[in-house]
Amino acid sequence: MTPCNYNDARRGFLKKTAAVAALYLTPSLVAKTFAMDGFVPKPIAKEKLSVTINGKLVQMEIDARITILNLLREELAYTGTKKGCEMGQCGACTIHINGKRTKSCMQLAVAYQNTKIITIEGLSTTEQLHPMQAAFLKHDAFQCGYCTSGQIMSAVSCVREGQAKSRDSIKAYMDTNICRCGAYQNIVDAIQEVAKTGIKI
């Protein structure tokens, strides 16, 4: 293939890819296209969901395809749980489900019927900050703050599960949470302080 033909083919491929992406990201446009062809798409499957979030029972009908992350942020306004990579790699969306840390971007909400979910908004049940939140503030364990809610949720699990016995064990447990600002040492300091107090969190 000559350089000219290669470039033409590459441009053609990129144009087709962009067109497909635009259709995928624009459902209304897809619907209009189908309607023009006389095709009527099936309605989106709905499911009833009953779940307890931050101590409050939530019962609603949801899109069967929605993740817990999108349910929390877009349907229920729990925006403390952050969207990061949406691929289960960065940890910004970490929450607790039935007491276990979970990356909410990778979980379909319908799979968690009758579970108990805790987000960063529900971590403290009093007017005071949760001890881990207070420790993060004390040790300046954040910079931009975008990953902080996920870091704190994982940090609480780290202490609860007995994984905060040393700096190395803390680092190993927390390696699924990325801080693009690089506040890792301060995060470890905060977790160590809470672990050493021996208070039940």
LOKE-105410 format. One record per atom (N, C-alpha, C): x, y, z; residue in one letter; atom name. Coordinates in pm, whole numbers, plus 50000, padded with zeros to 5 digits. Layout:
u/v/w/r/a
X/Y/Z/A/CA
...
This chain:
u/v/w/r/a
50086/49881/50000/M/N
50000/50000/50000/M/CA
50089/50124/50000/M/C
50064/50216/49906/T/N
50143/50338/49900/T/CA
50108/50427/50018/T/C
50200/50523/50055/P/N
50170/50614/50166/P/CA
50040/50689/50147/P/C
50011/50727/50025/C/N
49889/50802/49998/C/CA
49766/50716/50026/C/C
49769/50592/49976/N/N
49656/50503/49998/N/CA
49640/50469/50144/N/C
49755/50452/50212/Y/N
49750/50421/50356/Y/CA
49682/50534/50433/Y/C
49721/50658/50403/N/N
49661/50774/50471/N/CA
49513/50785/50442/N/C
49475/50759/50317/D/N
49333/50766/50280/D/CA
49254/50660/50356/D/C
49312/50540/50363/A/N
49244/50431/50434/A/CA
49231/50463/50583/A/C
49338/50521/50637/R/N
49338/50556/50781/R/CA
49232/50662/50809/R/C
49225/50764/50721/R/N
49124/50870/50739/R/CA
48984/50812/50729/R/C
48965/50720/50635/G/N
48834/50658/50619/G/CA
48795/50578/50741/G/C
48893/50504/50795/F/N
48867/50425/50915/F/CA
48829/50515/51033/F/C
48903/50625/51051/L/N
48876/50716/51162/L/CA
48739/50781/51148/L/C
48701/50817/51025/K/N
48570/50876/51004/K/CA
48459/50779/51039/K/C
48475/50653/50997/K/N
48374/50552/51027/K/CA
48365/50526/51177/K/C
48482/50522/51244/T/N
48484/50500/51388/T/CA
48415/50614/51462/T/C
48443/50736/51418/A/N
48380/50853/51481/A/CA
48229/50852/51461/A/C
48186/50809/51343/A/N
48042/50805/51315/A/CA
47974/50701/51404/A/C
48037/50585/51419/V/N
47980/50480/51504/V/CA
47974/50527/51649/V/C
48082/50594/51694/A/N
48085/50644/51831/A/CA
47976/50747/51854/A/C
47956/50834/51756/A/N
47853/50938/51769/A/CA
47715/50875/51781/A/C
47691/50771/51703/L/N
47562/50703/51712/L/CA
47544/50635/51846/L/C
47652/50573/51895/Y/N
47646/50502/52023/Y/CA
47619/50599/52138/Y/C
47680/50716/52129/L/N
47668/50812/52239/L/CA
47546/50902/52226/L/C
47472/50888/52119/T/N
47355/50974/52098/T/CA
47233/50887/52073/T/C
47173/50833/52179/P/N
47057/50743/52163/P/CA
46942/50802/52084/P/C
46917/50932/52102/S/N
46806/50994/52030/S/CA
46830/50991/51879/S/C
46955/51009/51839/L/N
46990/51004/51697/L/CA
46971/50863/51643/L/C
47009/50765/51723/V/N
46990/50626/51683/V/CA
46842/50597/51663/V/C
46761/50644/51758/A/N
46617/50621/51751/A/CA
46559/50684/51624/A/C
46603/50805/51590/K/N
46554/50872/51470/K/CA
46593/50794/51345/K/C
46717/50741/51346/T/N
46764/50664/51231/T/CA
46680/50539/51212/T/C
46655/50468/51324/F/N
46572/50348/51317/F/CA
46431/50383/51268/F/C
46375/50494/51318/A/N
46240/50534/51281/A/CA
46230/50561/51131/A/C
46334/50621/51075/M/N
46336/50650/50932/M/CA
46331/50521/50850/M/C
46390/50415/50904/D/N
46391/50286/50835/D/CA
46268/50202/50866/D/C
46177/50257/50947/G/N
46056/50184/50984/G/CA
46077/50083/51094/G/C
46195/50089/51159/F/N
46224/49995/51267/F/CA
46194/50060/51401/F/C
46121/49990/51485/V/N
46087/50042/51617/V/CA
46163/49961/51722/V/C
46261/50024/51791/P/N
46339/49949/51890/P/CA
46254/49908/52009/P/C
46293/49797/52072/K/N
46221/49751/52190/K/CA
46243/49848/52306/K/C
46145/49863/52392/P/N
46163/49952/52508/P/CA
46272/49900/52600/P/C
46335/49991/52671/I/N
46442/49954/52763/I/CA
46384/49873/52878/I/C
46450/49763/52910/A/N
46403/49677/53019/A/CA
46414/49751/53152/A/C
46309/49742/53231/K/N
46305/49804/53362/K/CA
46299/49696/53470/K/C
46359/49727/53583/E/N
46357/49634/53695/E/CA
46324/49711/53823/E/C
46253/49645/53913/K/N
46227/49705/54043/K/CA
46345/49678/54134/K/C
46386/49782/54207/L/N
46501/49769/54296/L/CA
46463/49815/54435/L/C
46502/49735/54533/S/N
46485/49773/54674/S/CA
46622/49761/54739/S/C
46674/49871/54789/V/N
46808/49874/54845/V/CA
46814/49980/54954/V/C
46898/49958/55053/T/N
46914/50057/55160/T/CA
47043/50134/55136/T/C
47031/50266/55120/I/N
47147/50351/55094/I/CA
47164/50449/55208/I/C
47277/50441/55273/N/N
47307/50529/55388/N/CA
47196/50526/55492/N/C
47143/50406/55515/G/N
47041/50386/55617/G/CA
46899/50416/55574/G/C
46880/50457/55448/K/N
46746/50489/55399/K/CA
46703/50387/55293/K/C
46583/50335/55309/L/N
46530/50239/55212/L/CA
46493/50312/55084/L/C
46542/50261/54973/V/N
46512/50316/54841/V/CA
46443/50209/54759/V/C
46324/50239/54710/Q/N
46252/50148/54623/Q/CA
46214/50223/54497/Q/C
46259/50172/54383/M/N
46235/50242/54258/M/CA
46247/50148/54141/M/C
46201/50195/54026/E/N
46215/50119/53902/E/CA
46333/50177/53826/E/C
46422/50090/53783/I/N
46545/50138/53721/I/CA
46568/50072/53585/I/C
46650/50136/53504/D/N
46700/50078/53380/D/CA
46785/49956/53419/D/C
46756/49842/53363/A/N
46827/49719/53400/A/CA
46976/49726/53369/A/C
47017/49823/53285/R/N
47158/49832/53246/R/CA
47238/49927/53333/R/C
47174/49998/53425/I/N
47243/50103/53499/I/CA
47336/50046/53605/I/C
47453/50106/53617/T/N
47548/50064/53721/T/CA
47510/50131/53853/T/C
47564/50077/53959/I/N
47540/50140/54090/I/CA
47594/50283/54090/I/C
47710/50303/54028/L/N
47768/50437/54022/L/CA
47672/50537/53958/L/C
47618/50503/53843/N/N
47527/50594/53774/N/CA
47395/50609/53848/N/C
47350/50503/53912/L/N
47229/50511/53993/L/CA
47249/50612/54106/L/C
47362/50601/54175/L/N
47390/50690/54288/L/CA
47401/50835/54242/L/C
47479/50857/54138/R/N
47508/50995/54096/R/CA
47393/51060/54018/R/C
47340/50987/53921/E/N
47246/51048/53826/E/CA
47100/51037/53867/E/C
47068/50934/53944/E/N
46928/50915/53984/E/CA
46901/50959/54128/E/C
47001/50946/54215/L/N
46979/50970/54357/L/CA
47062/51086/54414/L/C
47141/51150/54331/A/N
47218/51270/54368/A/CA
47321/51247/54478/A/C
47371/51125/54489/Y/N
47485/51098/54579/Y/CA
47613/51119/54499/Y/C
47649/51245/54480/T/N
47760/51277/54390/T/CA
47897/51273/54458/T/C
47900/51237/54585/G/N
48029/51220/54652/G/CA
48107/51104/54593/G/C
48037/51005/54542/T/N
48099/50892/54474/T/CA
48136/50939/54333/T/C
48265/50933/54300/K/N
48312/50997/54177/K/CA
48325/50901/54059/K/C
48304/50957/53941/K/N
48332/50885/53817/K/CA
48477/50911/53779/K/C
48552/50805/53764/G/N
48690/50820/53721/G/CA
48709/50753/53588/G/C
48765/50633/53590/C/N
48793/50561/53465/C/CA
48672/50484/53414/C/C
48577/50452/53501/E/N
48462/50366/53469/E/CA
48505/50231/53412/E/C
48624/50185/53454/M/N
48675/50055/53411/M/CA
48725/49974/53531/M/C
48695/50019/53652/G/N
48737/49947/53770/G/CA
48884/49956/53801/G/C
48951/50059/53747/Q/N
49095/50069/53764/Q/CA
49141/50175/53864/Q/C
49065/50284/53879/C/N
49117/50397/53957/C/CA
49066/50402/54101/C/C
48952/50342/54130/G/N
48901/50338/54266/G/CA
48824/50461/54312/G/C
48806/50561/54226/A/N
48735/50682/54267/A/CA
48590/50656/54304/A/C
48533/50548/54252/C/N
48392/50517/54274/C/CA
48368/50420/54389/C/C
48469/50396/54471/T/N
48460/50294/54577/T/CA
48353/50329/54681/T/C
48271/50230/54710/I/N
48167/50241/54814/I/CA
48172/50113/54897/I/C
48085/50103/54996/H/N
48072/49979/55073/H/CA
47936/49915/55043/H/C
47937/49788/55010/I/N
47813/49712/54991/I/CA
47815/49595/55088/I/C
47717/49595/55177/N/N
47714/49494/55284/N/CA
47847/49487/55358/N/C
47907/49605/55379/G/N
48029/49614/55458/G/CA
48157/49591/55382/G/C
48150/49556/55254/K/N
48269/49528/55174/K/CA
48293/49639/55073/K/C
48419/49679/55058/R/N
48447/49783/54958/R/CA
48421/49728/54819/R/C
48363/49811/54736/T/N
48321/49770/54601/T/CA
48339/49886/54505/T/C
48388/49856/54386/K/N
48399/49958/54282/K/CA
48264/49966/54210/K/C
48192/50072/54235/S/N
48052/50081/54191/S/CA
48037/50096/54040/S/C
48144/50137/53970/C/N
48131/50155/53825/C/CA
48120/50021/53752/C/C
48158/49913/53818/M/N
48161/49783/53752/M/CA
48042/49694/53790/M/C
47951/49745/53870/Q/N
47843/49663/53923/Q/CA
47706/49709/53872/Q/C
47629/49618/53817/L/N
47492/49651/53777/L/CA
47406/49658/53902/L/C
47327/49762/53911/A/N
47245/49783/54031/A/CA
47148/49667/54056/A/C
47094/49609/53948/V/N
46995/49502/53965/V/CA
47051/49378/54034/V/C
47183/49366/54035/A/N
47246/49249/54098/A/CA
47256/49264/54250/A/C
47217/49381/54302/Y/N
47235/49407/54445/Y/CA
47103/49436/54515/Y/C
47002/49359/54479/Q/N
46871/49369/54542/Q/CA
46883/49341/54692/Q/C
46817/49425/54772/N/N
46809/49407/54918/N/CA
46945/49411/54988/N/C
47035/49489/54935/T/N
47165/49505/55000/T/CA
47171/49639/55074/T/C
47279/49656/55151/K/N
47301/49781/55223/K/CA
47424/49850/55164/K/C
47402/49971/55116/I/N
47508/50048/55052/I/CA
47543/50169/55138/I/C
47673/50191/55155/I/N
47720/50312/55224/I/CA
47809/50389/55127/I/C
47778/50516/55109/T/N
47862/50604/55028/T/CA
47935/50700/55121/T/C
48019/50783/55066/I/N
48094/50879/55148/I/CA
48000/50970/55226/I/C
47882/50998/55169/E/N
47786/51085/55238/E/CA
47730/51020/55364/E/C
47729/50887/55367/G/N
47672/50817/55481/G/CA
47775/50755/55574/G/C
47902/50788/55552/L/N
48008/50726/55633/L/CA
47998/50766/55779/L/C
47966/50890/55804/S/N
47947/50937/55942/S/CA
47798/50945/55973/S/C
47760/50892/56087/T/N
47618/50893/56126/T/CA
47588/51003/56227/T/C
47687/51088/56253/T/N
47669/51198/56349/T/CA
47702/51330/56280/T/C
47696/51437/56358/E/N
47731/51568/56303/E/CA
47883/51583/56289/E/C
47958/51493/56352/Q/N
48104/51497/56345/Q/CA
48154/51417/56226/Q/C
48275/51450/56182/L/N
48337/51373/56075/L/CA
48369/51232/56124/L/C
48368/51139/56032/H/N
48416/51005/56061/H/CA
48566/51017/56095/H/C
48620/50934/56185/P/N
48761/50942/56221/P/CA
48856/50939/56101/P/C
48822/50863/55998/M/N
48909/50858/55880/M/CA
48902/50989/55803/M/C
48787/51048/55794/Q/N
48775/51178/55728/Q/CA
48858/51282/55803/Q/C
48848/51280/55936/A/N
48923/51376/56017/A/CA
49074/51355/56001/A/C
49116/51229/55993/A/N
49258/51199/55977/A/CA
49309/51246/55841/A/C
49229/51229/55736/F/N
49268/51277/55603/F/CA
49287/51428/55605/F/C
49200/51499/55674/L/N
49216/51644/55686/L/CA
49342/51680/55763/L/C
49362/51613/55875/K/N
49477/51642/55961/K/CA
49609/51621/55887/K/C
49617/51515/55809/H/N
49743/51481/55741/H/CA
49750/51534/55598/H/C
49652/51618/55561/D/N
49651/51676/55426/D/CA
49667/51566/55321/D/C
49583/51462/55336/A/N
49596/51343/55251/A/CA
49521/51357/55119/A/C
49523/51472/55062/F/N
49458/51496/54933/F/CA
49512/51627/54876/F/C
49493/51644/54747/Q/N
49527/51772/54684/Q/CA
49405/51822/54606/Q/C
49383/51767/54487/C/N
49265/51812/54412/C/CA
49137/51760/54476/C/C
49146/51645/54545/G/N
49030/51591/54616/G/CA
48939/51501/54535/G/C
48965/51485/54408/Y/N
48871/51408/54326/Y/CA
48866/51261/54368/Y/C
48979/51205/54404/C/N
48984/51063/54440/C/CA
48955/51041/54589/C/C
48943/51149/54665/T/N
48943/51138/54811/T/CA
48830/51051/54867/T/C
48709/51064/54814/S/N
48599/50985/54869/S/CA
48626/50836/54852/S/C
48677/50797/54736/G/N
48710/50656/54714/G/CA
48826/50612/54801/G/C
48925/50699/54818/Q/N
49039/50668/54904/Q/CA
48992/50644/55048/Q/C
48904/50730/55097/I/N
48855/50717/55234/I/CA
48775/50590/55253/I/C
48689/50558/55157/M/N
48609/50435/55169/M/CA
48699/50311/55172/M/C
48803/50310/55090/S/N
48898/50198/55093/S/CA
48979/50199/55222/S/C
49015/50318/55269/A/N
49094/50329/55392/A/CA
49018/50273/55511/A/C
48888/50300/55518/V/N
48806/50246/55627/V/CA
48806/50093/55621/V/C
48790/50038/55501/S/N
48792/49892/55485/S/CA
48928/49834/55522/S/C
49033/49907/55490/C/N
49169/49863/55521/C/CA
49184/49841/55672/C/C
49136/49935/55751/V/N
49146/49924/55897/V/CA
49051/49816/55948/V/C
48929/49815/55900/R/N
48830/49717/55947/R/CA
48875/49573/55921/R/C
48941/49552/55810/E/N
48982/49417/55772/E/CA
49119/49378/55827/E/C
49176/49465/55912/G/N
49303/49433/55974/G/CA
49422/49437/55881/G/C
49412/49519/55776/Q/N
49520/49528/55677/Q/CA
49608/49651/55698/Q/C
49595/49716/55815/A/N
49673/49838/55841/A/CA
49780/49814/55946/A/C
49841/49697/55943/K/N
49940/49661/56045/K/CA
50075/49727/56021/K/C
50102/49764/55897/S/N
50230/49829/55864/S/CA
50209/49919/55744/S/C
50307/50005/55718/R/N
50297/50092/55600/R/CA
50291/50010/55472/R/C
50369/49902/55468/D/N
50371/49818/55348/D/CA
50236/49750/55326/D/C
50174/49701/55434/S/N
50045/49634/55418/S/CA
49937/49733/55377/S/C
49946/49855/55427/I/N
49851/49959/55387/I/CA
49868/49991/55239/I/C
49991/50009/55196/K/N
50017/50039/55054/K/CA
49965/49928/54963/K/C
49986/49803/55007/A/N
49941/49690/54925/A/CA
49789/49689/54915/A/C
49721/49719/55025/Y/N
49574/49718/55024/Y/CA
49519/49833/54941/Y/C
49585/49947/54949/M/N
49534/50069/54885/M/CA
49580/50084/54740/M/C
49649/49985/54685/D/N
49703/50004/54550/D/CA
49598/50003/54441/D/C
49473/49973/54476/T/N
49365/49979/54377/T/CA
49302/50118/54370/T/C
49350/50209/54452/N/N
49302/50348/54451/N/CA
49413/50440/54403/N/C
49388/50506/54291/I/N
49489/50592/54231/I/CA
49470/50737/54276/I/C
49580/50802/54315/C/N
49580/50946/54344/C/CA
49671/51012/54241/C/C
49613/51081/54147/R/N
49693/51141/54040/R/CA
49778/51257/54091/R/C
49743/51310/54208/C/N
49822/51418/54267/C/CA
49940/51364/54347/C/C
49940/51236/54377/G/N
50053/51174/54445/G/CA
50058/51194/54595/G/C
49943/51196/54661/A/N
49939/51218/54806/A/CA
49949/51088/54885/A/C
50014/50989/54829/Y/N
50014/50855/54887/Y/CA
50072/50848/55028/Y/C
50184/50914/55051/Q/N
50246/50906/55184/Q/CA
50155/50964/55291/Q/C
50088/51073/55260/N/N
49996/51135/55356/N/CA
49874/51047/55380/N/C
49830/50978/55276/I/N
49717/50886/55289/I/CA
49755/50773/55385/I/C
49874/50718/55369/V/N
49921/50612/55457/V/CA
49932/50664/55600/V/C
49981/50787/55617/D/N
49992/50847/55751/D/CA
49855/50853/55819/D/C
49754/50896/55742/A/N
49618/50908/55797/A/CA
49564/50772/55839/A/C
49582/50672/55755/I/N
49532/50538/55785/I/CA
49603/50481/55907/I/C
49735/50499/55914/Q/N
49810/50449/56028/Q/CA
49761/50510/56159/Q/C
49734/50640/56157/E/N
49690/50706/56279/E/CA
49558/50649/56328/E/C
49463/50630/56236/V/N
49333/50574/56275/V/CA
49349/50431/56326/V/C
49433/50353/56259/A/N
49454/50214/56299/A/CA
49514/50206/56439/A/C
49606/50296/56471/K/N
49673/50293/56600/K/CA
49581/50331/56716/K/C
49476/50406/56688/T/N
49384/50445/56796/T/CA
49305/50326/56848/T/C
49287/50226/56761/G/N
49212/50107/56802/G/CA
49062/50127/56810/G/C
49014/50244/56767/I/N
48870/50268/56773/I/CA
48799/50189/56665/I/C
48678/50147/56694/K/N
48602/50068/56600/K/CA
48540/50160/56496/K/C
48571/50137/56370/I/N
48516/50220/56263/I/CA
48435/50134/56165/I/C
